[in-house]
């Protein structure tokens, strides 16, 4: 659901979840660590991997440049490495670019318990399996997300 409350965490039976939270193009900033800590306080096990290996961007343009410099294959490789020790049912979550990372890895993790996309659709919803618990939070309007892509999620 877009812009409406629906529960990804906790899961239906009230259990806590294992969550991986991928950062935005800015890098692993304190705001991402704070978001991960909020989920931990709610009882979830959370990791927030550093896909930029310590590098941070001060502006969105610097962030896109840093993403291009590191390269999408390296970013996805680091994300896969972070997920290697996580249970199959881990919830994939991402902020902006991190949502695209989560969506890109979803097809490789068929037992994923939930998908939480913040500030990005992560691409189209065509590859999302039926019944997957998912939340998408997008600005209205969002200059980075095509209306047609959002419509597929709706």
C-alpha positions as CSV (number, residue, x, y, z in Angstrom):
1,X,0.0,0.0,0.0
2,X,1.3,3.4,-0.8
3,X,0.9,6.1,1.8
4,X,-1.3,3.9,4.0
5,X,-0.4,2.0,7.1
6,X,0.1,-1.7,6.6
7,X,2.1,-3.9,8.8
8,X,5.4,-5.4,7.6
9,X,6.9,-5.4,11.1
10,X,5.9,-7.1,13.2
11,X,4.7,-10.1,11.2
12,X,1.1,-11.3,11.5
13,X,1.8,-13.7,14.4
14,X,3.5,-10.9,16.4
15,X,7.0,-12.3,16.0
16,X,9.9,-10.1,15.6
17,X,11.8,-10.0,12.3
18,X,15.4,-10.1,11.0
19,X,15.8,-6.9,9.0
20,X,18.5,-5.6,6.7
21,X,18.3,-1.9,6.1
22,X,20.2,-0.5,3.0
23,X,21.2,3.1,3.0
24,X,20.6,5.9,0.4
25,X,23.1,7.4,-2.0
26,X,24.4,9.5,0.8
27,X,26.0,6.5,2.5
28,X,25.6,5.0,6.0
29,X,24.8,8.2,7.8
30,X,23.7,8.7,11.4
31,X,20.0,8.9,10.3
32,X,20.2,5.4,8.9
33,X,21.8,4.1,12.0
34,X,19.0,5.8,14.0
35,X,16.4,4.1,11.9
36,X,18.0,0.8,12.5
37,X,18.2,1.4,16.2
38,X,14.4,2.2,16.3
39,X,13.7,-1.1,14.7
40,X,16.0,-2.8,17.3
41,X,14.2,-1.1,20.1
42,X,11.0,-2.6,18.7
43,X,12.6,-6.0,19.2
44,X,13.9,-6.7,15.7
45,X,17.3,-7.9,14.7
46,X,18.7,-5.4,12.3
47,X,21.8,-4.9,10.3
48,X,22.6,-1.8,8.3
49,X,25.5,-2.6,6.0
50,X,27.9,0.0,4.7
51,X,27.6,-0.4,0.9
52,X,30.1,2.5,0.4
53,X,32.9,1.2,2.7
54,X,33.0,4.3,4.9
55,X,32.5,6.9,2.2
56,X,29.7,9.6,2.6
57,X,28.2,12.2,0.4
58,X,27.2,15.7,1.5
59,X,24.7,16.3,-1.4
60,X,22.5,14.1,-3.5
61,X,24.6,14.9,-6.6
62,X,27.7,13.8,-4.7
63,X,25.8,10.7,-3.7
64,X,24.9,9.8,-7.3
65,X,28.6,10.4,-8.3
66,X,29.8,8.2,-5.5
67,X,27.3,5.5,-6.4
68,X,28.6,5.6,-10.0
69,X,32.2,5.6,-8.9
70,X,31.8,2.5,-6.7
71,X,29.6,0.9,-9.3
72,X,26.3,-1.0,-9.0
73,X,27.9,-4.5,-9.2
74,X,30.1,-3.7,-6.2
75,X,27.2,-2.2,-4.3
76,X,25.1,-5.3,-4.9
77,X,28.1,-7.5,-4.1
78,X,28.5,-5.8,-0.7
79,X,24.7,-6.2,-0.1
80,X,24.8,-9.9,-0.9
81,X,27.8,-10.3,1.4
82,X,25.9,-8.6,4.3
83,X,22.9,-10.9,3.7
84,X,25.0,-14.1,3.6
85,X,24.6,-14.7,7.3
86,X,21.0,-13.6,7.6
87,X,18.1,-16.0,7.8
88,X,16.2,-16.7,4.5
89,X,13.1,-14.9,5.8
90,X,14.9,-11.6,6.4
91,X,12.9,-8.5,5.7
92,X,14.6,-6.4,3.0
93,X,14.4,-2.6,3.6
94,X,15.9,0.3,1.9
95,X,16.0,4.1,1.9
96,X,16.1,5.6,-1.6
97,X,18.9,3.9,-3.4
98,X,18.8,1.2,-0.7
99,X,15.2,0.4,-1.8
100,X,16.6,-0.3,-5.3
101,X,19.2,-2.6,-3.7
102,X,16.5,-4.4,-1.7
103,X,14.3,-4.8,-4.8
104,X,17.3,-6.1,-6.8
105,X,18.0,-8.8,-4.3
106,X,14.4,-9.8,-3.8
107,X,14.4,-12.3,-6.6
108,X,17.5,-14.0,-5.2
109,X,15.8,-14.5,-1.8
110,X,12.5,-16.2,-2.4
111,X,11.7,-16.7,1.3
112,X,12.0,-13.0,2.1
113,X,9.3,-12.2,4.7
114,X,8.7,-8.6,3.8
115,X,9.8,-5.7,1.7
116,X,10.0,-2.1,3.0
117,X,10.8,0.6,0.4
118,X,11.2,4.1,1.6
119,X,11.6,7.0,-0.9
120,X,12.0,4.8,-3.9
121,X,10.0,2.1,-5.7
122,X,13.1,0.1,-6.3
123,X,11.8,-0.5,-9.8
124,X,8.7,-2.1,-11.0
125,X,6.7,-4.5,-8.9
126,X,6.5,-7.1,-11.6
127,X,9.0,-9.5,-10.0
128,X,7.4,-9.4,-6.5
129,X,5.9,-12.7,-5.5
130,X,2.2,-12.8,-4.8
131,X,1.5,-12.6,-1.0
132,X,4.7,-10.9,-0.1
133,X,4.2,-8.4,2.7
134,X,5.3,-5.0,1.4
135,X,5.2,-1.3,2.1
136,X,6.1,1.5,-0.2
137,X,6.5,5.0,1.1
138,X,6.8,7.7,-1.6
139,X,6.4,11.5,-1.8
140,X,3.5,12.7,-3.8
141,X,4.6,13.8,-6.3
142,X,8.1,12.3,-6.3
143,X,10.5,13.8,-8.9
144,X,12.6,10.6,-9.0
145,X,9.8,8.0,-9.4
146,X,7.8,7.7,-12.6
147,X,4.0,7.8,-12.1
148,X,3.7,4.6,-14.2
149,X,6.0,2.7,-11.9
150,X,4.1,3.8,-8.8
151,X,0.9,2.8,-10.5
152,X,2.2,-0.8,-10.9
153,X,2.7,-0.9,-7.1
154,X,-0.7,0.4,-6.4
